[in-house]
Amino acid sequence: MSAPNVDKPNEGIVGQVTNSISNAANYVSETVQGKGAEASKEANKEQAKGNAGDTSLTGRASGALDAAGDKLDQHKHETAGKANKEAI
């Protein structure tokens, strides 16, 4: 998770532009990672429902736990992306 670059006093226009570019790149990166986590979460939800591959109780429980972890990752990346977007 990339924290936004905060403009420092007396940094100058070049530093501010550099920070904006860095924040924009971090925003894109966090957005892509968030979408990847969302896709993984959806696949794991299907496994938890018994609709994909391993339909055993263990496989379904594993899918449910993985989906929960992916949801946390998705939220983390979306939050970081939002912070970077606001810092642009």
WOFEN-V475436 format. One record per run of one state. SS is the DSSP state (alpha for helix, beta for strand, coil for the rest). FROM is the first residue (numbers start at 1). TO is the last residue. Records with the same first field share a line. If there is no record, write none. Layout:
SS=FROM-TO  FROM-TO
This chain:
coil=1-11  50-56  88-88
alpha=12-49  57-87
